[in-house]
Structures are given as structure tokens and as C-alpha cells.
Amino acid sequence: MTLIGLLITLLKIAVVFNAVMGVVTFLVWVERRVSAFIQDRLGPNRVGPLGLLQPIADAIKFIFKEDLIPGQVNRPVFIIAPALSLIPALITFAVIPFGGTLRIFGWEIPLIITDVNIGVLYLFALSSLGVYGIVLAGWASNNKYSLLGGLRSSAQMISYELALGLSLVGVVLLTGSLSLREVVFAQYGLWNVVKQPLAFFIFLVAVFAETNRLPFDLPEAETELVAGYHTEYAGMKFAMFFMAEYANMVTASALVVTLFFGGWMVPFVSTPEPSSLWLSILEVLAFVVKVGVVLFLFVWVRWTIPRFRYDQLMMLGWKVLLPLALLNVFATAGVVALM
């Protein structure tokens, strides 16, 4: 890699990291505001116009809040667990394309941090690492509620990862590649949500369970487990778990858009060829808007649908989604074989 290529890669990393963290910050305000509208309340409206500065006030509170560590915890594991949750959530975005190929000053710059030909496998590998932070936090806290939350999370993620992975097999069969850029290119003309509607439904439900969002937030069910795996955490350690949840939401929404809604593609405008500056900006904006719609769906569902019981959660994963995912794999393989 040349020096200019290295600088371009570092610039893309900086842009993507700051964009994800900015969305995470803004998403906290959106969640509070939307939940207030759904519940016929005002929501945050004191700190800044329309409460827009409330996330900054929360960040300042987390930074200056006393970082308590209970006396009976396993100190090294207790300290490292929040980082094990946040880091995989952030580096997963490295293989997600947020635009096509930008042609500028004679350079062709792919709008993705790194395009690896096993991007889908990379996603599965990192998404499976996120559970370690939660399980270790529950175990290291030496608290029965935290331990139960960690065990619930591990069982939930393992159960729904099977359906999640199988739902993508159909997409990979139709694409013929594990690269996420190739997945987007294969959707020119017709999005995968039309070609694979059952896979989309399974993937969406599994993503809700993987991110521990309602109606699948059993690992931190307040009415049963106080706060679940992060009961004993405070200050910036709790903030890291908080950011990890929202960063996972952003990454999951970007994946939904990339795999099923044509990624950055603008209908009737985009082409597989390298784009000019203005067209690339339009494609990035289209990607951002699509991700924003899926994020709004996350928030909307949280404040609309009640929480499942744990037995219902397991039954849905093993007895409904897993058979449907296998059925979709066999049906798609049959269609591809006959094509």
C-alpha cells in the first residue's frame, strides 16, 4: 500500500468512527423523543433547543460520575468486560460499504474501509465475540442478577445466531460471493428484500435478539433482574455498555440496508461504475437515510411491543426461526440449481 493509500484508509477510518459515535449520541435523543411521543409525553426539552444538547449533558455526567468497583468482584475481568462489548461493535463496520466507488482527481476510492472477500464471515466472527463482554461482566460482578443476565444473553445470542447465519445463506447463494460490495452490486435492478423476503424477516427478528433490544431485552429485564449484567457498573464503564448497545444498533441497521435494501444504491440513478463526486455524495446520503429508517424501526418497536417471556424467546428461536431459515436455504438452493 502506498503512502497516499494508507492516508486515505486512515481518513475513512476516522470518518466512519466519528460518524458512528455521532449517530450513537444523537440516537439517545431520538429514542427519548420518540418514546415520549408514543407515550404522549414531552421528552427532553430543557437542555438546548428541543433538548438536543441532552446527550452532551449525559456524557458529561458519565465522565464525572464516580467509578465505583464493588469489593467482591473479579477486578481485572470486571474492568475489561465493557471494552470487550464496545470494541467488536465498532470494528464490525470496517467491512460495510457506505458508498460505491468515488472517482476524484484520477483516483478511484472505494467507499468502504476494507473490502475483504469474506466480509460476511468477518461479521459473524465479530458478532459472536460481543457476547463475551456481557457474560464476563455478569460473572465478574459476583451478583446473582448480573450472572443471570449474562447467562440469558449467552443463550439468547447462541440461539438466534443460528437463524441469523442461515438467513444469509440464501443471499450468499444468489450473490455468489461473501463480499458485501458484491452483495450490493448483485442488487442492481432488484433488491434482496424482494428476492429473499423470508430471509429478510428472519434476519430482522434475529438482529433484534442479537442486539438485546425489546421485545428481546431479557438479559437486562428491569422487572426481573434489576439491570441484568451491568447492575454493578457505574460511570464510564456503564457508558461503554450503553454505547455498545447503540453502536450494535447502528451496525445492524447498516447490515440490513446492505444485505436487503441495495446498500448505497439510488434507484434509477446508481450504476456499478465509479461515480462522480456529486453522485457519490448522493449515494452516501441514500445509505444514511436507509439506515435512519431502520434505526427508527428499532426505536418504534421498543416502545410498541411488550417483552417476551424467556420460554417464548427460546421457542421462537429454535422452533420457528431456525426451521424457517433452513426451509429458505433449501428453497433458494433449489432455485439457484434450476437457473
C-alpha positions in Angstrom: 0.0 0.0 0.0 1.3 3.4 -1.0 1.5 6.3 1.5 -1.4 8.0 -0.1 -3.4 4.8 0.0 -2.6 4.5 3.7 -3.7 8.1 4.4 -6.9 7.5 2.5 -7.6 4.4 4.6 -6.9 6.3 7.9 -9.2 9.1 6.7 -12.0 6.6 6.0 -11.5 5.1 9.5 -11.7 8.5 11.2 -14.8 9.5 9.2 -16.6 6.2 9.9 -15.7 6.1 13.6 -16.8 9.7 14.2 -20.0 9.2 12.2 -20.9 6.1 14.2 -20.2 7.7 17.5 -22.1 10.8 16.4 -25.1 8.7 15.4 -24.9 6.9 18.8 -25.0 10.2 20.6 -27.9 11.5 18.5 -29.8 8.2 18.7 -30.1 8.6 22.5 -32.0 11.8 22.0 -34.1 10.2 19.2 -35.1 7.3 21.4 -36.2 9.5 24.3 -38.1 11.8 22.0 -39.9 9.1 20.1 -40.8 7.2 23.2 -42.2 10.5 24.7 -44.4 11.0 21.6 -45.6 7.4 21.7 -46.4 7.8 25.4 -48.0 11.2 25.0 -45.2 13.0 26.9 -42.8 15.9 26.0 -39.5 14.1 26.4 -36.2 16.0 26.8 -36.9 19.7 26.2 -34.7 21.6 28.7 -31.1 21.2 27.7 -30.7 23.1 24.4 -33.4 23.7 21.8 -35.8 20.8 21.8 -33.5 19.0 24.2 -30.8 18.4 21.5 -28.0 19.0 24.0 -29.3 16.4 26.4 -26.9 13.7 25.1 -23.9 16.0 25.8 -25.2 16.6 29.3 -25.5 12.8 29.8 -21.9 12.3 28.5 -20.6 14.9 31.0 -22.4 13.2 33.8 -20.9 9.8 32.9 -17.4 11.3 32.6 -17.5 12.9 36.1 -19.6 10.3 37.9 -17.7 8.3 40.5 -16.5 5.0 39.1 -17.4 2.5 41.8 -15.9 -1.0 41.8 -17.6 -3.3 44.4 -15.2 -5.1 46.7 -16.1 -8.7 45.9 -15.8 -8.5 42.1 -13.1 -10.2 39.9 -11.4 -6.9 39.3 -9.4 -7.5 36.1 -12.3 -9.2 34.3 -14.8 -6.6 35.7 -12.7 -3.8 34.2 -12.1 -5.3 30.8 -15.6 -6.6 30.1 -17.1 -3.3 28.9 -14.3 -2.9 26.3 -15.0 -6.4 25.1 -18.6 -5.4 24.3 -17.8 -2.0 22.7 -14.8 -2.8 20.5 -16.4 -5.6 18.4 -19.4 -3.3 17.9 -17.2 -0.6 16.4 -14.8 -2.6 14.3 -17.6 -4.6 12.6 -18.3 -1.5 10.5 -14.9 -2.0 8.7 -16.4 -4.3 6.0 -19.7 -2.5 5.5 -19.7 -0.3 2.3 -21.3 3.1 2.8 -21.0 4.1 -0.9 -19.8 3.0 -4.3 -16.5 3.9 -5.9 -15.6 7.6 -5.9 -13.6 8.9 -8.9 -11.8 12.1 -8.0 -8.5 13.6 -9.2 -7.8 10.4 -11.2 -8.1 8.2 -8.1 -10.8 5.6 -7.7 -11.6 5.3 -4.0 -14.0 2.5 -2.8 -16.2 3.9 0.0 -15.5 1.1 2.4 -12.7 0.8 4.9 -11.6 -2.6 3.7 -13.2 -4.8 1.1 -12.4 -8.4 2.0 -13.8 -11.3 0.1 -15.0 -13.0 3.3 -16.9 -9.9 4.7 -19.9 -12.0 5.8 -17.8 -14.4 7.7 -15.9 -11.5 9.3 -19.3 -10.1 10.5 -20.3 -13.5 12.0 -16.9 -13.8 13.8 -17.1 -10.4 15.4 -20.8 -10.6 16.3 -20.1 -13.8 18.2 -17.4 -12.0 20.2 -19.8 -9.4 21.6 -21.4 -12.0 24.0 -18.1 -12.5 25.8 -18.2 -9.0 27.3 -21.7 -9.5 28.6 -21.1 -12.9 30.0 -17.8 -11.9 31.7 -19.5 -8.8 33.1 -22.2 -10.9 34.6 -19.8 -13.5 36.1 -17.2 -11.0 37.3 -19.8 -8.8 39.1 -20.3 -11.5 41.8 -24.0 -10.6 41.7 -26.8 -13.2 41.1 -28.8 -10.7 38.9 -25.8 -9.9 36.8 -24.9 -13.6 36.4 -28.5 -14.5 35.4 -28.4 -11.6 32.8 -25.1 -12.8 31.4 -26.3 -16.4 31.1 -29.6 -15.3 29.5 -27.6 -13.2 27.0 -25.3 -16.1 26.0 -28.2 -18.5 25.5 -30.1 -15.9 23.5 -27.3 -14.9 21.2 -26.3 -18.5 20.5 -29.9 -19.4 19.7 -30.5 -16.5 17.4 -27.1 -16.6 15.7 -28.0 -19.9 14.0 -31.1 -18.4 12.4 -29.2 -15.2 11.6 -26.4 -17.1 9.8 -28.8 -19.4 7.9 -30.9 -16.4 6.8 -27.9 -15.0 5.0 -27.1 -18.3 3.2 -29.8 -17.5 0.7 -28.4 -14.1 0.0 -24.9 -15.6 -0.5 -26.2 -18.2 -2.8 -27.9 -15.6 -5.0 -24.8 -13.4 -4.9 -22.1 -16.0 -5.3 -19.8 -14.1 -3.1 -19.1 -13.3 0.6 -18.1 -9.7 -0.1 -20.6 -7.2 1.0 -19.8 -4.9 -2.0 -20.6 -7.8 -4.3 -23.9 -8.3 -2.4 -24.8 -4.7 -3.2 -23.7 -5.0 -6.8 -26.0 -8.1 -7.2 -29.0 -5.9 -6.1 -28.8 -3.5 -9.1 -32.3 -3.9 -10.6 -34.0 -5.8 -7.8 -33.3 -5.6 -4.0 -32.8 -8.7 -1.9 -35.8 -7.8 0.2 -37.9 -8.7 -2.9 -35.9 -11.8 -3.8 -35.5 -13.1 -0.2 -38.5 -11.8 1.8 -38.4 -14.7 4.3 -34.7 -14.3 4.8 -35.2 -10.6 5.5 -37.9 -11.3 8.1 -35.7 -13.9 9.9 -32.7 -11.7 9.8 -34.6 -8.7 11.2 -36.0 -10.6 14.1 -32.7 -12.2 14.8 -30.9 -8.9 14.8 -33.4 -7.5 17.4 -32.5 -10.5 19.6 -28.7 -10.2 18.9 -28.8 -6.5 20.0 -30.8 -7.3 23.2 -33.5 -4.9 22.1 -37.2 -5.1 23.0 -39.1 -7.4 22.7 -35.9 -9.5 23.3 -34.2 -7.5 26.2 -34.4 -10.4 28.6 -30.7 -10.1 29.7 -31.4 -6.7 31.3 -35.1 -7.1 32.2 -35.5 -4.4 34.9 -38.6 -6.0 36.4 -36.8 -9.3 36.9 -33.0 -8.7 37.1 -32.7 -5.0 38.2 -30.4 -4.1 35.3 -29.0 -7.5 34.3 -25.4 -7.9 33.5 -24.5 -4.2 34.2 -26.2 -3.9 37.6 -22.9 -3.3 39.4 -21.4 -0.9 36.8 -21.3 2.9 37.0 -19.6 5.9 35.4 -17.8 5.3 32.1 -17.9 1.5 32.4 -21.7 1.6 32.3 -21.5 4.2 29.5 -19.4 1.8 27.4 -22.1 -0.9 27.7 -24.6 1.8 26.8 -22.6 2.9 23.7 -22.1 -0.7 22.7 -25.8 -1.3 22.5 -26.4 1.7 20.3 -23.3 1.0 18.2 -24.6 -2.5 17.6 -27.9 -1.0 16.5 -26.2 1.3 14.0 -24.1 -1.6 12.6 -27.2 -3.9 12.5 -29.2 -1.3 10.6 -26.3 -0.8 8.2 -26.2 -4.6 7.6 -30.0 -4.7 7.0 -29.6 -2.0 4.4 -26.6 -3.5 2.8 -27.9 -7.1 2.6 -31.6 -6.4 1.7 -32.2 -2.8 0.6 -29.5 -2.2 -2.0 -26.9 -0.6 0.3 -25.9 2.8 -1.1 -27.8 2.3 -4.4 -30.2 5.1 -5.5 -32.9 3.6 -7.7 -32.8 4.6 -11.4 -29.6 6.7 -10.7 -26.8 4.5 -9.4 -24.7 2.2 -11.7 -21.9 -0.3 -10.8 -19.4 2.1 -12.5 -17.3 4.5 -10.4 -19.2 7.7 -9.6 -18.5 11.4 -9.7 -18.2 13.4 -6.5 -21.8 14.6 -6.5 -23.3 11.2 -7.3 -21.1 9.6 -4.6 -22.4 12.2 -2.1 -26.0 11.3 -3.2 -25.3 7.6 -2.7 -23.8 8.1 0.8 -26.9 10.2 1.7 -29.2 7.5 0.4 -27.3 5.0 2.6 -27.6 7.2 5.6 -31.4 7.7 5.0 -32.0 4.0 4.7 -30.0 3.3 7.9 -32.0 6.1 9.6 -35.3 4.4 8.7 -34.2 1.0 10.1 -32.9 2.7 13.3 -36.3 4.4 13.7 -37.9 0.9 13.4 -35.7 -0.2 16.3 -36.9 2.6 18.4 -40.6 2.2 17.3 -40.7 -1.5 18.1 -39.1 -1.0 21.5 -41.9 1.3 22.7 -44.7 -0.6 21.0 -44.3 -4.3 21.6 -44.1 -5.9 25.1 -41.3 -8.1 26.2 -41.5 -11.9 25.6 -41.2 -14.4 28.3 -37.9 -16.3 28.3 -39.5 -19.6 27.2 -41.3 -17.8 24.4 -38.0 -16.3 23.3 -36.3 -19.7 23.1 -39.3 -21.3 21.4 -39.3 -18.6 18.7 -35.6 -19.0 18.0 -35.5 -22.8 17.9 -38.9 -23.9 16.8 -39.9 -21.1 14.4 -37.0 -19.1 13.0 -34.5 -22.0 12.7 -36.8 -24.3 10.7 -37.9 -21.3 8.5 -34.3 -20.4 7.9 -33.5 -24.0 6.8 -36.5 -24.0 4.6 -35.4 -20.8 2.9 -31.9 -22.3 2.4 -33.3 -25.4 0.7 -35.8 -23.4 -1.5 -33.1 -20.9 -2.6 -30.6 -23.6 -3.3 -33.2 -25.4 -5.5 -34.0 -22.2 -7.4 -30.3 -21.5 -8.0 -29.7 -25.1 -9.2 -32.5 -24.7 -11.7 -31.4 -21.4 -13.0 
